């Protein structure tokens, strides 16, 4: 859920829809305005003076409609794509973390605590397997150092 | 239920480089876990640290639980002689600052660098350097 300026939650699909609608309206507006300026500057647009051949209907559609709309859609797709890093979940504080568990600096998963292999990959809302131990039940080791923080 | 990768390939490379740099600088091992933790994070980290003894005697495990908004650093008894709890606390503080802004990769990278910088050099025992990882010179 996203937050609007007045604090009302806005769903992500709706926000994307608003952005897409804004892009489409802007594109259509540009399509109408840009040719209008060109026509105003050229009273001989139909080729009356003989130097400029008349623009065919197909060419006009291609130049003044298909090309701008295509470019606009291309740019819109570039900005409306889900994320700059495909496959990666972007972290936002306060939202659920549903990505897979990740280990760094460990050669292989065989080095991990085998009893926690099932528990560590649990996602929110999933039930703990019956054979997975409760980590809170383990006694603390006083020889182990470290620190803890939260945000 | 797999919900997708936590990091992109570039982010993974950055994190692996940070871990490798810290290990090369200190000779200790700095594994990092990023994921959901059910239950107490401290106990989870201790149990995982016990499972990482194959890496060596000097291991500093960093557990980052984004869903629970908790970061826990645990050090083995040997690693604790070179890396104080106070230094771990400072690194944790720096990491949580970045995490609060949504920058997981930056927080982990900076935290590992701080941990490596705060690690004391290995003690000389009986005229020989203390055993470290393969990156140490004889």
Contacts between the chains, C-beta under 8 A, distances in Angstrom:
chain1	res1	chain2	res2	distance
A	85	B	8	3.4
A	85	B	10	7.1
A	85	B	11	7.0
A	86	B	8	7.4
A	87	B	4	6.3
A	87	B	5	5.1
A	87	B	8	6.6
A	88	B	4	7.3
A	88	B	5	5.5
A	88	B	6	7.0
A	88	B	7	5.5
A	88	B	8	3.8
A	88	B	11	6.6
A	89	B	3	7.2
A	89	B	4	5.1
A	89	B	5	7.0
A	89	B	6	6.0
A	90	B	102	7.6
A	91	B	66	5.4
A	91	B	99	7.8
A	91	B	102	5.5
A	91	B	104	4.9
A	92	B	102	5.6
A	93	B	69	7.1
A	93	B	99	7.1
A	93	B	100	5.8
A	93	B	101	7.6
A	93	B	102	5.7
A	96	B	67	5.9
A	97	B	35	7.8
A	97	B	36	6.3
A	97	B	65	7.7
A	97	B	66	3.9
A	97	B	67	3.7
A	98	B	3	3.8
A	98	B	4	7.4
A	98	B	67	8.0
A	99	B	3	5.7
A	99	B	4	5.4
A	99	B	5	6.3
A	99	B	6	3.9
A	99	B	35	7.5
A	100	B	2	5.5
A	100	B	3	6.7
A	100	B	4	6.7
A	100	B	5	6.2
A	100	B	6	6.2
A	100	B	35	7.1
A	101	B	6	7.7
A	101	B	33	6.9
A	101	B	34	7.0
A	101	B	35	3.0
A	101	B	36	6.7
A	102	B	5	7.5
A	102	B	6	4.5
A	102	B	7	6.5
A	102	B	12	8.0
A	102	B	33	7.4
A	102	B	34	4.6
A	102	B	35	6.2
A	103	B	31	6.7
A	103	B	32	7.3
A	103	B	33	5.8
A	104	B	12	7.9
A	104	B	15	5.2
A	104	B	16	6.1
A	104	B	19	5.2
A	104	B	31	6.6
A	104	B	32	4.1
A	104	B	33	7.8
A	104	B	34	7.5
A	104	B	108	7.9
A	105	B	16	7.5
A	105	B	19	4.0
A	105	B	20	7.8
A	105	B	23	7.0
A	105	B	29	6.6
A	105	B	30	5.6
A	105	B	31	4.1
A	105	B	32	5.9
A	106	B	31	4.9
A	106	B	52	7.0
A	106	B	55	7.4
A	111	B	51	6.7
A	111	B	52	5.8
A	111	B	54	5.5
A	111	B	55	6.8
A	112	B	48	6.6
A	112	B	51	5.3
A	112	B	52	7.4
A	113	B	47	5.2
A	113	B	48	5.2
A	113	B	50	6.6
A	113	B	51	3.3
A	114	B	51	7.2
A	115	B	47	7.4
A	116	B	44	7.1
A	116	B	47	6.1
A	116	B	48	6.5
A	116	B	51	7.6
A	119	B	38	5.9
A	120	B	33	7.6
A	120	B	35	6.0
A	120	B	36	7.3
A	120	B	37	7.2
A	120	B	44	7.8
A	121	B	35	7.3
A	121	B	36	7.8
A	122	B	36	6.2
A	122	B	38	5.9
A	123	B	1	5.2
A	123	B	3	6.1
A	123	B	36	6.4
A	124	B	36	7.0
A	124	B	67	6.5
A	126	B	1	6.5
A	128	B	38	6.3
A	134	B	39	5.9
A	135	B	37	7.7
A	135	B	38	7.1
A	135	B	39	4.0
A	135	B	40	6.0
A	135	B	43	4.6
A	135	B	44	4.4
A	135	B	47	6.0
A	136	B	39	4.3
A	136	B	40	4.4
A	136	B	43	5.7
A	137	B	43	7.9
A	138	B	43	4.7
A	138	B	46	6.7
A	138	B	47	5.7
A	140	B	42	6.9
A	140	B	43	6.8
A	140	B	46	6.8
A	141	B	46	5.5
A	143	B	77	4.2
A	143	B	80	7.5
A	144	B	46	5.7
A	144	B	49	6.7
A	144	B	74	5.3
A	144	B	75	6.6
A	144	B	76	6.8
A	144	B	77	6.9
A	144	B	80	7.4
A	145	B	74	7.2
A	145	B	75	4.2
A	145	B	77	7.7
A	145	B	79	7.4
A	145	B	80	3.6
A	145	B	83	7.4
A	145	B	84	7.5
A	145	B	85	4.8
A	145	B	88	6.8
A	146	B	45	7.3
A	146	B	60	7.9
A	146	B	72	6.7
A	146	B	73	4.4
A	146	B	74	4.0
A	146	B	75	5.2
A	146	B	85	6.4
A	146	B	88	5.2
A	147	B	72	7.8
A	147	B	73	5.2
A	147	B	85	5.8
A	147	B	88	3.8
A	147	B	89	4.0
A	147	B	91	7.4
A	147	B	92	4.6
A	148	B	41	7.2
A	148	B	42	6.4
A	148	B	70	6.9
A	148	B	71	7.1
A	148	B	72	4.9
A	148	B	73	7.4
A	148	B	92	6.6
A	149	B	70	7.4
A	149	B	71	5.0
A	149	B	72	8.0
A	149	B	89	7.6
A	149	B	92	3.7
A	149	B	93	6.1
A	149	B	95	6.6
A	149	B	96	4.3
A	150	B	69	5.3
A	150	B	70	5.0
A	150	B	71	7.4
A	150	B	96	6.5
A	151	B	69	5.2
A	151	B	71	7.8
A	151	B	96	4.0
A	151	B	97	7.5
A	151	B	99	4.8
A	151	B	100	4.0
